[in-house]
């Protein structure tokens, strides 16, 4: 079983374990949230995020919820378990993500670490639950806390 341990350096120089990430990876909290979709349920996670190929977005994901961009996310401890998530283009989270990913467009694959709130929305196509980013708490590592 994977456990991802991140550490925080405090102003006084002390280094401590980042407990939220440890607990998230140890107890598979993202997998639990994804496996049990309940409309309007919300939870905050530390995530690694990257864009989905635009052809896949147009043909597979966009019909479910219009006016959204689509990304892959995964828990830092389980990079082979990726999930699809929507974000409303005109929402504050959608605008921030678009800007962040455009800045990283020079790289072939741009992966960004973030702390974000996930929620479940109903698909416009069939009413089935679709996972969405409802809020960005902060961007991690580079430009820490630049999300808000």
C-alpha positions as CSV (number, residue, x, y, z in Angstrom):
1,X,0.0,0.0,0.0
2,X,1.3,3.4,-0.9
3,X,1.5,6.2,1.5
4,X,2.6,9.6,0.3
5,X,4.3,11.8,2.9
6,X,4.8,15.5,2.3
7,X,6.5,17.7,4.8
8,X,6.0,21.3,5.7
9,X,8.8,23.7,6.7
10,X,7.7,26.3,9.1
11,X,8.9,29.8,9.6
12,X,11.0,28.7,12.6
13,X,12.7,26.1,10.5
14,X,10.9,23.1,12.0
15,X,9.8,20.4,9.5
16,X,6.6,18.5,10.3
17,X,4.6,15.8,8.5
18,X,1.7,17.1,6.3
19,X,-1.0,15.1,8.1
20,X,-3.8,15.8,5.7
21,X,-1.9,14.2,2.8
22,X,-0.7,11.3,4.9
23,X,-4.3,10.6,6.0
24,X,-5.7,11.0,2.5
25,X,-3.2,8.5,1.0
26,X,-3.2,6.1,4.0
27,X,-7.0,5.7,4.1
28,X,-7.6,6.1,0.4
29,X,-10.0,9.0,0.9
30,X,-10.1,10.1,-2.7
31,X,-10.9,6.6,-3.9
32,X,-13.7,6.4,-1.3
33,X,-15.1,9.7,-2.5
34,X,-15.0,8.6,-6.2
35,X,-16.5,5.2,-5.4
36,X,-19.5,6.6,-3.5
37,X,-21.0,9.4,-5.6
38,X,-23.7,11.4,-3.8
39,X,-25.0,14.5,-5.6
40,X,-23.9,17.7,-3.9
41,X,-21.5,15.9,-1.5
42,X,-18.2,17.9,-1.1
43,X,-14.8,17.1,0.2
44,X,-11.3,18.8,0.1
45,X,-8.3,16.9,-1.3
46,X,-4.7,17.4,-2.3
47,X,-4.5,16.5,-6.0
48,X,-2.3,16.3,-9.0
49,X,-4.1,17.7,-12.0
50,X,-3.5,17.7,-15.8
51,X,-5.4,18.4,-18.9
52,X,-7.3,15.8,-21.0
53,X,-6.7,15.6,-24.7
54,X,-9.1,18.1,-26.4
55,X,-10.4,15.4,-28.8
56,X,-11.5,13.2,-25.8
57,X,-13.1,16.2,-24.2
58,X,-15.1,17.2,-27.2
59,X,-16.3,13.7,-28.1
60,X,-16.7,12.0,-24.7
61,X,-16.9,14.4,-21.8
62,X,-18.4,17.7,-23.0
63,X,-21.9,16.2,-23.8
64,X,-22.4,15.4,-20.1
65,X,-22.0,19.0,-18.8
66,X,-21.6,21.9,-21.2
67,X,-19.5,25.0,-20.5
68,X,-17.0,23.0,-18.5
69,X,-13.3,22.1,-19.0
70,X,-12.2,18.6,-18.1
71,X,-9.1,17.4,-16.4
72,X,-7.5,14.2,-15.0
73,X,-6.8,14.2,-11.3
74,X,-5.1,11.7,-9.0
75,X,-4.1,11.4,-5.4
76,X,-0.3,12.0,-4.9
77,X,0.2,8.5,-3.6
78,X,-1.6,6.7,-6.4
79,X,-0.6,8.1,-9.8
80,X,-2.0,5.1,-11.8
81,X,-5.5,5.8,-10.4
82,X,-6.7,8.8,-12.3
83,X,-10.2,10.2,-12.4
84,X,-12.0,12.6,-14.7
85,X,-13.2,15.9,-13.2
86,X,-15.1,18.8,-14.6
87,X,-14.7,22.5,-13.8
88,X,-17.1,25.3,-14.9
89,X,-15.2,27.6,-17.3
90,X,-16.6,30.8,-15.9
91,X,-16.2,29.9,-12.2
92,X,-13.3,31.3,-10.2
93,X,-11.8,27.8,-10.1
94,X,-12.2,27.4,-13.9
95,X,-10.6,30.7,-14.7
96,X,-7.7,30.0,-12.3
97,X,-7.1,26.5,-13.8
98,X,-7.2,27.8,-17.4
99,X,-4.6,30.5,-16.5
100,X,-2.4,28.0,-14.6
101,X,-2.5,25.5,-17.5
102,X,-1.8,28.1,-20.1
103,X,1.3,29.2,-18.2
104,X,2.5,25.6,-18.3
105,X,1.6,25.0,-22.0
106,X,5.2,25.0,-23.0
107,X,5.6,21.6,-21.4
108,X,4.4,18.5,-23.2
109,X,2.5,17.4,-20.1
110,X,1.8,20.1,-17.5
111,X,0.9,18.7,-14.1
112,X,-0.1,21.0,-11.3
113,X,-0.5,20.1,-7.6
114,X,-3.4,21.7,-5.8
115,X,-5.7,21.5,-2.9
116,X,-9.3,21.6,-4.2
117,X,-12.8,21.0,-3.1
118,X,-14.6,18.2,-5.2
119,X,-18.3,17.9,-5.5
120,X,-20.8,15.7,-7.4
121,X,-23.1,17.3,-10.0
122,X,-25.8,15.7,-12.2
123,X,-25.0,15.1,-15.8
124,X,-27.1,17.2,-18.2
125,X,-27.1,14.2,-20.6
126,X,-28.4,11.5,-18.3
127,X,-28.6,12.8,-14.7
128,X,-25.7,10.5,-13.6
129,X,-23.2,12.0,-11.1
130,X,-20.2,13.8,-12.5
131,X,-17.3,14.8,-10.3
132,X,-16.4,18.5,-10.4
133,X,-14.0,20.9,-8.9
134,X,-16.0,23.5,-7.0
135,X,-13.2,25.5,-5.4
136,X,-9.5,25.8,-5.4
137,X,-8.0,26.2,-1.9
138,X,-4.4,26.7,-3.1
139,X,-1.8,25.7,-5.6
140,X,0.9,23.6,-4.0
141,X,4.7,23.6,-4.2
142,X,5.5,26.4,-6.7
143,X,3.7,29.6,-5.8
144,X,2.3,28.1,-2.7
145,X,-1.1,29.5,-1.8
146,X,-1.5,31.4,-5.1
147,X,-5.0,30.0,-5.6
148,X,-6.6,32.5,-3.2
